[in-house]
Amino acid sequence: MKPRLLFATSNQGKLRELRGLVGDAVEVVSLSDLPPVPEPVEDGPTFEAIVEKKAREYAEATGLPTLSDDSGLCVDALGGRPGIHSARYAEGSDQARYQKLLGELSGVPDDKRTAAFVCALCLAMPGGGRAVIEVGRCEGRIGHEPRGSHGFGYDPIFVLPQGKTMAELTAEEKAGISHRGVAFRKMKPHLLALVGGPAVGG
């Protein structure tokens, strides 16, 4: 019987990405595949603290090895904001959030608009075992207007070094360079270790 891994998300896109990464070696289930469990309060000060709390609490509640993720956009000119508050930066839609960001950066020149997408992943074992955290980053800058129709969130205003926005990339191109793709690839050896059973992080 294949080992089971809980990916603490209900996002089907993220779920497909992880299943593609680990292949058939591990059965990946999501929160929607299990009976309801209490949702952890995301009150940590950093991406790493948030994902570790989520992974540990879901692992204890379900008895399954658990992977959690958190990500956001960190803008240098704004002191790292919106950061861990990226999803709640403004009420309403993704467009409302990135338009607020563009407004805050009004008049800021290109060389001061540097930013990075950050994704933190944590894999925790039930029973209070070790947890391993990996972080992926994608560097770029904030453009002056949205471009592109792919992706979500802040993708239309995040300009990559080659000049395209994240929203102008195909899903395959984005997976190759995105913060989440980088973090997933770093985490892959730890996930595959579930098959052989060595300690996480060992």
N, CA, C and O of each residue as an XYZ file, in Angstrom:
808
protein
N       0.841     -1.197      0.000
C       0.000      0.000      0.000
C       0.881      1.254      0.000
O       1.827      1.367      0.779
N       0.550      2.183     -0.885
C       1.358      3.398     -0.997
C       1.190      4.287      0.239
O       0.093      4.385      0.789
N       2.278      4.936      0.677
C       2.135      5.886      1.775
C       1.248      7.053      1.354
O       1.241      7.455      0.190
N       0.499      7.590      2.317
C      -0.382      8.724      2.038
C       0.251      9.999      2.578
O       0.891     10.008      3.629
N       0.052     11.062      1.830
C       0.544     12.384      2.219
C      -0.617     13.358      2.114
O      -1.284     13.422      1.081
N      -0.862     14.116      3.172
C      -1.862     15.172      3.118
C      -1.200     16.458      2.659
O      -0.234     16.924      3.263
N      -1.732     17.031      1.578
C      -1.329     18.376      1.174
C      -2.424     19.298      1.690
O      -3.563     19.240      1.228
N      -2.075     20.144      2.644
C      -3.073     20.943      3.368
C      -3.565     22.107      2.520
O      -3.272     23.268      2.803
N      -4.314     21.776      1.481
C      -4.870     22.783      0.585
C      -6.168     22.254      0.001
O      -6.419     21.048      0.011
N      -6.982     23.149     -0.502
C      -8.143     22.764     -1.297
C      -7.985     23.255     -2.733
O      -8.897     23.135     -3.550
N      -6.793     23.818     -3.027
C      -6.501     24.366     -4.351
C      -6.130     23.233     -5.307
O      -5.085     22.600     -5.155
N      -6.990     22.985     -6.288
C      -6.769     21.850     -7.173
C      -5.542     22.036     -8.066
O      -4.895     21.056     -8.437
N      -5.219     23.269     -8.411
C      -4.025     23.523     -9.220
C      -2.752     23.138     -8.480
O      -1.860     22.506     -9.045
N      -2.679     23.527     -7.205
C      -1.514     23.164     -6.394
C      -1.431     21.646     -6.223
O      -0.350     21.058     -6.246
N      -2.602     21.029     -6.053
C      -2.652     19.585     -5.849
C      -2.119     18.842     -7.074
O      -1.346     17.892     -6.945
N      -2.537     19.279     -8.255
C      -2.037     18.653     -9.496
C      -0.534     18.812     -9.626
O       0.165     17.892    -10.050
N      -0.039     19.994     -9.256
C       1.393     20.261     -9.354
C       2.180     19.298     -8.461
O       3.196     18.746     -8.881
N       1.708     19.102     -7.237
C       2.412     18.212     -6.311
C       2.323     16.760     -6.768
O       3.314     16.032     -6.714
N       1.148     16.336     -7.215
C       1.009     14.959     -7.698
C       1.925     14.702     -8.886
O       2.481     13.611     -9.015
N       2.086     15.690     -9.752
C       2.998     15.544    -10.881
C       4.448     15.432    -10.431
O       5.255     14.756    -11.068
N       4.767     16.092     -9.340
C       6.138     16.097     -8.840
C       6.526     14.763     -8.218
O       7.632     14.274     -8.446
N       5.619     14.163     -7.427
C       5.978     12.932     -6.708
C       5.588     11.674     -7.474
O       5.981     10.568     -7.102
N       4.807     11.843     -8.555
C       4.443     10.681     -9.361
C       3.550      9.715     -8.595
O       2.737     10.121     -7.765
N       3.718      8.417     -8.895
C       2.847      7.394     -8.300
C       3.387      6.831     -6.988
O       2.773      5.946     -6.393
N       4.530      7.341     -6.538
C       5.158      6.740     -5.363
C       4.382      7.020     -4.076
O       4.410      6.223     -3.138
N       3.692      8.158     -4.041
C       2.988      8.584     -2.834
C       1.556      8.952     -3.223
O       1.338      9.609     -4.240
N       0.581      8.531     -2.417
C      -0.804      8.938     -2.644
C      -1.026     10.287     -1.965
O      -1.004     10.388     -0.738
N      -1.239     11.317     -2.774
C      -1.438     12.666     -2.240
C      -2.931     12.931     -2.094
O      -3.683     12.834     -3.064
N      -3.357     13.265     -0.883
C      -4.756     13.618     -0.638
C      -4.810     15.074     -0.181
O      -3.828     15.619      0.324
N      -5.975     15.689     -0.368
C      -6.154     17.078      0.042
C      -7.138     17.161      1.194
O      -7.720     16.155      1.599
N      -7.322     18.361      1.718
C      -8.270     18.550      2.816
C      -9.687     18.159      2.407
O     -10.466     17.685      3.234
N     -10.019     18.356      1.135
C     -11.371     18.027      0.680
C     -11.606     16.520      0.584
O     -12.747     16.082      0.436
N     -10.518     15.708      0.669
C     -10.656     14.250      0.630
C     -10.876     13.642      2.015
O     -11.138     12.445      2.132
N     -10.770     14.456      3.058
C     -10.820     13.955      4.437
C     -12.000     14.562      5.190
O     -12.541     15.587      4.775
N     -12.401     13.931      6.300
C     -13.413     14.566      7.152
C     -12.911     15.927      7.639
O     -11.705     16.115      7.798
N     -13.812     16.869      7.874
C     -13.382     18.220      8.292
C     -12.554     18.183      9.573
O     -12.874     17.457     10.514
N     -11.488     18.977      9.592
C     -10.676     19.153     10.800
C     -10.538     20.654     11.041
O     -10.642     21.442     10.101
N     -10.303     21.060     12.298
C     -10.180     22.492     12.588
C      -9.045     23.125     11.771
O      -7.978     22.533     11.605
N      -9.295     24.325     11.270
C      -8.291     25.032     10.475
C      -7.368     25.810     11.402
O      -7.844     26.593     12.225
N      -6.056     25.610     11.286
C      -5.130     26.354     12.148
C      -5.237     27.863     11.922
O      -5.533     28.318     10.818
N      -4.994     28.620     12.978
C      -4.949     30.078     12.866
C      -3.577     30.472     12.321
O      -2.547     30.116     12.895
N      -3.571     31.206     11.216
C      -2.302     31.595     10.584
C      -1.799     32.889     11.218
O      -1.966     33.973     10.659
N      -1.184     32.762     12.387
C      -0.778     33.946     13.139
C       0.739     34.072     13.290
O       1.217     34.849     14.117
N       1.498     33.313     12.495
C       2.947     33.413     12.590
C       3.470     34.683     11.945
O       2.801     35.267     11.093
N       4.677     35.124     12.349
C       5.245     36.362     11.817
C       5.953     36.200     10.476
O       6.261     37.193      9.817
N       6.213     34.958     10.065
C       6.945     34.706      8.820
C       6.261     33.582      8.049
O       5.446     32.840      8.597
N       6.611     33.469      6.760
C       6.098     32.360      5.964
C       6.463     31.027      6.614
O       5.639     30.115      6.683
N       7.705     30.923      7.090
C       8.174     29.664      7.665
C       7.390     29.288      8.918
O       7.029     28.125      9.098
N       7.127     30.263      9.782
C       6.377     29.989     11.007
C       4.945     29.559     10.691
O       4.400     28.666     11.341
N       4.349     30.193      9.699
C       2.969     29.867      9.325
C       2.873     28.438      8.800
O       1.994     27.680      9.210
N       3.790     28.065      7.880
C       3.679     26.725      7.287
C       4.004     25.634      8.293
O       3.418     24.553      8.236
N       4.930     25.894      9.217
C       5.241     24.860     10.212
C       4.046     24.629     11.137
O       3.717     23.486     11.452
N       3.405     25.699     11.567
C       2.232     25.536     12.437
C       1.128     24.773     11.712
O       0.532     23.856     12.277
N       0.854     25.149     10.460
C      -0.198     24.480      9.698
C       0.118     22.997      9.510
O      -0.744     22.144      9.723
N       1.349     22.690      9.112
C       1.706     21.291      8.845
C       1.623     20.453     10.116
O       1.075     19.350     10.096
N       2.161     20.966     11.219
C       2.144     20.200     12.477
C       0.714     19.974     12.971
O       0.374     18.871     13.399
N      -0.123     21.011     12.914
C      -1.479     20.864     13.453
C      -2.310     19.918     12.599
O      -3.073     19.115     13.136
N      -2.175     20.000     11.279
C      -2.919     19.078     10.414
C      -2.380     17.650     10.545
O      -3.153     16.694     10.481
N      -1.075     17.494     10.726
C      -0.507     16.158     10.901
C      -1.050     15.504     12.170
O      -1.375     14.316     12.169
N      -1.148     16.272     13.246
C      -1.673     15.723     14.496
C      -3.165     15.411     14.377
O      -3.636     14.403     14.903
N      -3.904     16.279     13.684
C      -5.356     16.108     13.583
C      -5.737     14.920     12.706
O      -6.767     14.285     12.929
N      -4.899     14.618     11.702
C      -5.254     13.572     10.731
C      -4.444     12.297     10.874
O      -4.845     11.247     10.372
N      -3.288     12.380     11.567
C      -2.413     11.214     11.666
C      -1.634     10.935     10.396
O      -1.045      9.864     10.251
N      -1.624     11.889      9.475
C      -0.909     11.713      8.203
C       0.282     12.657      8.104
O       0.221     13.778      8.609
N       1.374     12.220      7.454
C       2.411     13.181      7.081
C       1.755     14.305      6.286
O       0.948     14.050      5.393
N       2.101     15.540      6.609
C       1.392     16.679      6.028
C       2.366     17.689      5.439
O       3.388     18.026      6.038
N       2.013     18.162      4.239
C       2.751     19.236      3.578
C       1.857     20.462      3.556
O       0.698     20.381      3.149
N       2.386     21.599      3.992
C       1.632     22.847      3.897
C       2.459     23.874      3.136
O       3.685     23.781      3.071
N       1.772     24.852      2.563
C       2.488     25.895      1.835
C       1.898     27.257      2.164
O       0.729     27.375      2.532
N       2.725     28.276      2.025
C       2.273     29.652      2.123
C       3.170     30.472      1.215
O       4.366     30.204      1.102
N       2.596     31.459      0.578
C       3.391     32.242     -0.357
C       2.891     33.669     -0.389
O       1.787     33.967      0.065
N       3.712     34.541     -0.930
C       3.325     35.941     -1.032
C       4.350     36.733     -1.818
O       5.370     36.209     -2.266
N       4.049     38.000     -1.969
C       4.884     38.927     -2.723
C       5.544     39.897     -1.755
O       4.869     40.533     -0.945
N       6.860     40.006     -1.842
C       7.621     40.905     -0.973
C       8.248     42.001     -1.823
O       9.080     41.719     -2.685
N       7.852     43.254     -1.586
C       8.304     44.398     -2.386
C       9.297     45.210     -1.563
O       8.977     45.679     -0.470
N      10.505     45.372     -2.098
C      11.575     46.026     -1.344
C      11.225     47.461     -0.962
O      11.494     47.885      0.162
N      10.625     48.213     -1.890
C      10.307     49.619     -1.621
C       9.241     49.780     -0.544
O       9.075     50.865      0.014
N       8.520     48.702     -0.253
C       7.474     48.738      0.781
C       7.916     48.005      2.045
O       7.086     47.615      2.866
N       9.220     47.821      2.196
C       9.726     47.165      3.396
C       9.346     45.704      3.497
O       9.231     45.162      4.596
N       9.149     45.055      2.341
C       8.789     43.643      2.335
C       7.292     43.378      2.265
O       6.873     42.229      2.125
N       6.482     44.428      2.362
C       5.037     44.235      2.214
C       4.702     43.924      0.746
O       5.481     44.256     -0.146
N       3.541     43.285      0.490
C       2.549     42.798      1.464
C       2.958     41.516      2.196
O       2.372     41.198      3.231
N       3.950     40.769      1.687
C       4.493     39.631      2.422
C       3.445     38.616      2.832
O       2.662     38.154      2.002
N       3.428     38.263      4.130
C       2.509     37.227      4.612
C       1.052     37.674      4.519
O       0.143     36.860      4.676
N       0.828     38.960      4.265
C      -0.543     39.474      4.153
C      -0.976     39.608      2.693
O      -1.980     40.262      2.412
N      -0.243     39.003      1.764
C      -0.512     39.203      0.340
C      -1.947     38.876     -0.051
O      -2.562     39.609     -0.825
N      -2.482     37.778      0.479
C      -3.832     37.354      0.091
C      -4.907     38.244      0.700
O      -6.050     38.238      0.241
N      -4.552     39.008      1.727
C      -5.536     39.852      2.421
C      -5.158     41.336      2.332
O      -5.567     42.138      3.172
N      -4.386     41.686      1.322
C      -3.822     43.034      1.207
C      -4.897     44.075      0.934
O      -4.762     45.224      1.353
N      -5.949     43.694      0.244
C      -7.091     44.570     -0.015
C      -8.331     43.705     -0.117
O      -8.257     42.537     -0.499
N      -9.466     44.279      0.225
C     -10.729     43.548      0.109
C     -11.063     43.313     -1.357
O     -10.736     44.129     -2.219
N     -11.717     42.186     -1.629
C     -12.203     41.954     -2.988
C     -11.289     41.059     -3.802
O     -10.774     40.059     -3.303
N     -11.093     41.425     -5.054
C     -10.468     40.562     -6.051
C      -8.951     40.698     -6.087
O      -8.367     41.578     -5.454
N      -8.324     39.787     -6.860
C      -6.888     39.910     -7.135
C      -6.584     41.281     -7.726
O      -5.588     41.912     -7.372
N      -7.448     41.735     -8.626
C      -7.225     43.029     -9.270
C      -7.209     44.159     -8.243
O      -6.400     45.081     -8.346
N      -8.092     44.092     -7.263
C      -8.114     45.120     -6.218
C      -6.799     45.148     -5.457
O      -6.306     46.215     -5.092
N      -6.230     43.966     -5.218
C      -4.977     43.897     -4.473
C      -3.811     44.458     -5.283
O      -3.013     45.243     -4.771
N      -3.716     44.048     -6.564
C      -2.549     44.562     -7.299
C      -2.718     46.036     -7.682
O      -1.723     46.742     -7.844
N      -3.946     46.505     -7.828
C      -4.125     47.932     -8.088
C      -3.745     48.759     -6.855
O      -3.189     49.849     -6.989
N      -4.040     48.249     -5.669
C      -3.614     48.940     -4.445
C      -2.083     49.015     -4.410
O      -1.515     50.054     -4.073
N      -1.427     47.913     -4.757
C       0.031     47.880     -4.757
C       0.597     48.878     -5.762
O       1.536     49.612     -5.455
N       0.020     48.901     -6.968
C       0.487     49.862     -7.977
C       0.312     51.294     -7.484
O       1.158     52.150     -7.741
N      -0.774     51.549     -6.782
C      -0.997     52.884     -6.235
C       0.063     53.264     -5.214
O       0.528     54.403     -5.184
N       0.440     52.303     -4.377
C       1.466     52.571     -3.359
C       2.824     52.841     -3.983
O       3.655     53.540     -3.403
N       3.046     52.279     -5.178
C       4.339     52.440     -5.845
C       4.323     53.553     -6.889
O       5.281     53.704     -7.647
N       3.264     54.318     -6.935
C       3.174     55.412     -7.892
C       4.359     56.371     -7.732
O       4.631     56.859     -6.635
N       5.054     56.630     -8.834
C       6.196     57.541     -8.792
C       7.514     56.894     -8.419
O       8.559     57.540     -8.492
N       7.488     55.615     -8.017
C       8.725     54.902     -7.668
C       9.390     54.429     -8.965
O       8.754     53.740     -9.762
N      10.675     54.792     -9.191
C      11.333     54.430    -10.459
C      11.602     52.931    -10.562
O      11.589     52.216     -9.560
N      11.847     52.468    -11.787
C      12.022     51.038    -12.047
C      13.093     50.398    -11.169
O      12.904     49.289    -10.670
N      14.222     51.095    -10.977
C      15.317     50.464    -10.238
C      15.024     50.326     -8.752
O      15.780     49.681     -8.026
N      13.933     50.926     -8.297
C      13.534     50.806     -6.886
C      12.294     49.923     -6.717
O      11.733     49.835     -5.625
N      11.869     49.266     -7.813
C      10.637     48.476     -7.763
C      10.928     46.978     -7.669
O      10.093     46.155     -8.046
N      12.111     46.627     -7.166
C      12.486     45.215     -7.049
C      11.573     44.497     -6.062
O      11.096     45.072     -5.083
N      11.346     43.211     -6.361
C      10.420     42.418     -5.555
C      10.740     40.943     -5.738
O      11.511     40.569     -6.622
N      10.151     40.122     -4.907
C      10.309     38.673     -5.040
C       9.036     37.984     -4.591
O       8.424     38.360     -3.591
N       8.646     36.964     -5.351
C       7.640     36.028     -4.876
C       8.358     35.008     -3.992
O       9.428     34.518     -4.351
N       7.775     34.692     -2.847
C       8.365     33.743     -1.901
C       7.346     32.651     -1.602
O       6.170     32.939     -1.383
N       7.797     31.396     -1.593
C       6.950     30.275     -1.197
C       7.684     29.443     -0.158
O       8.829     29.045     -0.372
N       7.033     29.181      0.957
C       7.581     28.289      1.982
C       6.744     27.022      2.041
O       5.515     27.078      2.009
N       7.412     25.884      2.128
C       6.760     24.586      2.284
C       7.258     23.944      3.562
O       8.433     24.071      3.908
N       6.375     23.255      4.266
C       6.785     22.489      5.445
C       6.193     21.096      5.363
O       5.002     20.936      5.095
N       7.022     20.086      5.592
C       6.596     18.699      5.688
C       6.760     18.265      7.138
O       7.867     18.263      7.677
N       5.634     17.894      7.770
C       5.663     17.498      9.180
C       5.079     16.097      9.342
O       4.136     15.720      8.646
N       5.647     15.342     10.262
C       5.172     13.995     10.560
C       4.280     14.027     11.795
O       4.510     14.831     12.698
N       3.268     13.167     11.848
C       2.441     13.100     13.060
C       3.263     12.586     14.237
O       4.299     11.945     14.063
N       2.778     12.882     15.434
C       3.490     12.420     16.624
C       4.587     13.356     17.071
O       5.441     12.974     17.872
N       4.580     14.584     16.563
C       5.562     15.578     17.009
C       6.967     15.349     16.507
O       7.930     15.803     17.126
N       7.100     14.644     15.381
C       8.427     14.405     14.818
C       9.026     15.655     14.201
O       8.469     16.750     14.291
N      10.167     15.463     13.577
C      10.841     16.594     12.947
C      10.014     17.133     11.788
O       9.239     16.414     11.156
N      10.203     18.409     11.534
C       9.585     19.026     10.365
C      10.694     19.620      9.520
O      11.688     20.118     10.048
N      10.524     19.570      8.212
C      11.513     20.147      7.309
C      10.840     21.255      6.514
O       9.711     21.103      6.049
N      11.547     22.370      6.363
C      11.025     23.537      5.659
C      11.944     23.864      4.484
O      13.166     23.874      4.631
N      11.360     24.127      3.334
C      12.107     24.586      2.171
C      11.454     25.859      1.649
O      10.233     26.011      1.704
N      12.277     26.770      1.142
C      11.779     28.058      0.656
C      12.253     28.279     -0.775
O      13.419     28.050     -1.098
N      11.342     28.724     -1.622
C      11.682     29.082     -2.997
C      11.427     30.558     -3.227
O      10.492     31.130     -2.667
N      12.269     31.179     -4.061
C      12.127     32.603     -4.382
C      12.163     32.785     -5.897
O      12.829     32.034     -6.611
N      11.448     33.776     -6.365
C      11.516     34.189     -7.767
C      11.674     35.703     -7.778
O      10.790     36.431     -7.326
N      12.808     36.172     -8.298
C      13.125     37.602     -8.272
C      12.565     38.314     -9.497
O      12.478     37.742    -10.583
N      12.189     39.564     -9.300
C      11.703     40.379    -10.410
C      11.496     41.806     -9.943
O      12.150     42.272     -9.011
N      10.580     42.490    -10.602
C      10.226     43.851    -10.195
C       8.750     44.073    -10.494
O       8.125     43.307    -11.228
N       8.211     45.129     -9.917
C       6.806     45.459    -10.123
C       6.685     46.402    -11.323
O       7.331     47.448    -11.371
N       5.855     46.019    -12.279
C       5.639     46.856    -13.455
C       4.758     48.051    -13.132
O       4.419     48.303    -11.976
N       4.393     48.788    -14.187
C       3.566     49.989    -14.010
C       2.110     49.748    -14.377
O       1.235     50.540    -14.027
N       1.850     48.640    -15.091
C       0.480     48.290    -15.424
C       0.392     46.781    -15.609
O       1.398     46.139    -15.912
N      -0.797     46.202    -15.430
C      -0.929     44.743    -15.583
C      -0.790     44.319    -17.037
O      -1.225     45.024    -17.948
N      -0.172     43.147    -17.242
C      -0.045     42.554    -18.572
C      -0.203     41.052    -18.456
O       0.295     40.446    -17.508
N      -0.892     40.444    -19.411
C      -1.020     38.993    -19.447
C      -2.329     38.508    -18.870
O      -2.956     39.185    -18.055
N      -2.733     37.324    -19.303
C      -4.035     36.772    -18.900
C      -3.925     35.424    -18.196
O      -4.943     34.819    -17.859
N      -2.698     34.948    -17.970
C      -2.513     33.665    -17.275
C      -2.257     33.926    -15.792
O      -2.132     35.071    -15.357
N      -2.183     32.844    -15.036
C      -1.825     32.957    -13.625
C      -2.935     33.584    -12.797
O      -4.100     33.602    -13.196
N      -2.547     34.097    -11.637
C      -3.516     34.663    -10.703
C      -2.768     35.581     -9.753
O      -1.554     35.750     -9.873
N      -3.485     36.171     -8.814
C      -2.840     37.011     -7.805
C      -2.128     38.208     -8.409
O      -2.709     38.967     -9.185
N      -0.872     38.365     -8.047
C      -0.077     39.518     -8.486
C       0.684     39.246     -9.789
O       1.482     40.076    -10.224
N       0.442     38.097    -10.408
C       1.182     37.725    -11.627
C       1.183     38.802    -12.715
O       2.219     39.006    -13.348
N       0.050     39.511    -12.963
C       0.053     40.471    -14.073
C       0.974     41.676    -13.883
O       1.302     42.346    -14.862
N       1.402     41.970    -12.654
C       2.265     43.142    -12.445
C       3.690     42.748    -12.055
O       4.529     43.615    -11.809
N       3.968     41.431    -11.999
C       5.304     40.973    -11.601
C       6.131     40.730    -12.861
O       5.882     39.784    -13.608
N       7.111     41.591    -13.084
C       7.928     41.533    -14.299
C       9.207     40.751    -14.027
O       9.970     41.077    -13.118
N       9.425     39.725    -14.824
C      10.613     38.871    -14.694
C      11.812     39.518    -15.381
O      11.635     40.437    -16.181
N      13.034     39.056    -15.087
C      14.224     39.661    -15.694
C      14.201     39.699    -17.224
O      14.773     40.609    -17.823
N      13.545     38.721    -17.866
C      13.506     38.717    -19.337
C      12.459     39.662    -19.901
O      12.337     39.788    -21.119
N      11.693     40.334    -19.031
C      10.781     41.361    -19.510
C       9.315     40.982    -19.536
O       8.455     41.860    -19.612
N       9.008     39.689    -19.474
C       7.613     39.262    -19.433
C       7.092     39.328    -18.004
O       7.853     39.213    -17.043
N       5.767     39.519    -17.880
C       5.169     39.366    -16.555
C       4.909     37.885    -16.317
O       4.887     37.086    -17.253
N       4.712     37.533    -15.050
C       4.399     36.145    -14.711
C       3.110     35.702    -15.403
O       2.952     34.527    -15.735
N       2.188     36.649    -15.620
C       0.903     36.319    -16.248
C       1.010     36.142    -17.760
O       0.040     35.745    -18.406
N       2.182     36.434    -18.328
C       2.393     36.228    -19.767
C       3.060     34.886    -20.066
O       3.328     34.567    -21.224
N       3.326     34.100    -19.017
C       3.946     32.789    -19.198
C       2.881     31.706    -19.305
O       1.783     31.846    -18.768
N       3.218     30.624    -20.003
C       2.360     29.447    -19.975
C       2.506     28.771    -18.608
O       3.427     29.074    -17.850
N       1.593     27.861    -18.309
C       1.670     27.146    -17.033
C       2.990     26.395    -16.907
O       3.575     26.334    -15.825
N       3.461     25.820    -18.021
C       4.721     25.061    -18.000
C       5.906     25.993    -17.756
O       6.804     25.670    -16.977
N       5.908     27.149    -18.422
C       6.998     28.111    -18.217
C       7.019     28.618    -16.783
O       8.082     28.756    -16.177
N       5.831     28.893    -16.245
C       5.747     29.389    -14.870
C       6.256     28.348    -13.883
O       6.994     28.684    -12.957
N       5.870     27.088    -14.069
C       6.297     26.032    -13.148
C       7.815     25.898    -13.137
O       8.404     25.531    -12.120
N       8.445     26.195    -14.267
C       9.892     26.048    -14.353
C      10.664     27.077    -13.555
O      11.792     26.816    -13.138
N      10.069     28.260    -13.331
C      10.824     29.339    -12.670
C      10.151     29.897    -11.430
O      10.752     30.696    -10.712
N       8.911     29.491    -11.161
C       8.168     30.132    -10.080
C       8.712     29.772     -8.702
O       9.390     28.760     -8.528
N       8.402     30.614     -7.740
C       8.785     30.384     -6.355
C       8.248     29.051     -5.854
O       8.936     28.330     -5.132
N       7.007     28.723     -6.241
C       6.419     27.457     -5.798
C       7.119     26.280     -6.454
O       7.372     25.264     -5.808
N       7.434     26.416     -7.749
C       8.151     25.349     -8.434
C       9.513     25.090     -7.812
O       9.914     23.939     -7.636
N      10.228     26.166     -7.479
C      11.547     26.034     -6.844
C      11.418     25.336     -5.491
O      12.191     24.430     -5.180
N      10.435     25.761     -4.685
C      10.261     25.168     -3.362
C       9.858     23.694     -3.459
O      10.347     22.863     -2.694
N       8.968     23.373     -4.401
C       8.551     21.980     -4.588
C       9.743     21.106     -4.970
O       9.900     20.003     -4.448
N      10.576     21.597     -5.874
C      11.730     20.780     -6.298
C      12.709     20.564     -5.140
O      13.302     19.491     -5.026
N      12.880     21.567     -4.286
C      13.734     21.397     -3.104
C      13.140     20.374     -2.133
O      13.868     19.631     -1.474
N      11.801     20.347     -2.057
C      11.124     19.467     -1.117
C      11.028     18.034     -1.629
O      10.828     17.112     -0.838
N      11.168     17.831     -2.936
C      10.913     16.517     -3.531
C      11.682     15.376     -2.856
O      11.082     14.336     -2.583
N      12.989     15.525     -2.573
C      13.696     14.409     -1.917
C      13.079     14.026     -0.575
O      13.033     12.847     -0.223
N      12.608     15.017      0.169
C      11.994     14.728      1.470
C      10.668     13.995      1.284
O      10.328     13.104      2.064
N       9.922     14.376      0.243
C       8.651     13.704     -0.029
C       8.880     12.255     -0.456
O       8.178     11.349     -0.006
N       9.859     12.047     -1.318
C      10.132     10.691     -1.799
C      10.718      9.817     -0.697
O      10.632      8.591     -0.763
N      11.318     10.446      0.321
C      11.833      9.676      1.454
C      10.706      8.999      2.228
O      10.939      8.037      2.961
N       9.473      9.508      2.062
C       8.335      8.857      2.712
C       8.172      7.412      2.238
O       7.685      6.553      2.974
N       8.588      7.164      0.994
C       8.434      5.829      0.430
C       9.346      4.839      1.147
O       8.941      3.725      1.479
N      10.608      5.274      1.382
C      11.563      4.406      2.056
C      11.478      4.486      3.566
O      11.903      3.572      4.272
N      10.923      5.593      4.060
C      10.685      5.723      5.483
C      11.760      6.346      6.325
O      11.613      6.337      7.547
N      12.870      6.907      5.765
C      13.824      7.585      6.638
C      13.204      8.841      7.274
O      12.232      9.405      6.770
N      13.797      9.249      8.383
C      13.238     10.392      9.101
C      13.250     11.624      8.223
O      14.178     11.847      7.446
N      12.206     12.415      8.359
C      12.138     13.677      7.632
C      13.303     14.558      8.047
O      13.584     14.725      9.234
N      13.974     15.117      7.053
C      15.102     15.983      7.333
C      16.366     15.242      7.653
O      17.397     15.863      7.913
N      16.316     13.918      7.642
C      17.491     13.153      8.005
C      18.437     12.974      6.845
O      19.484     12.345      6.993
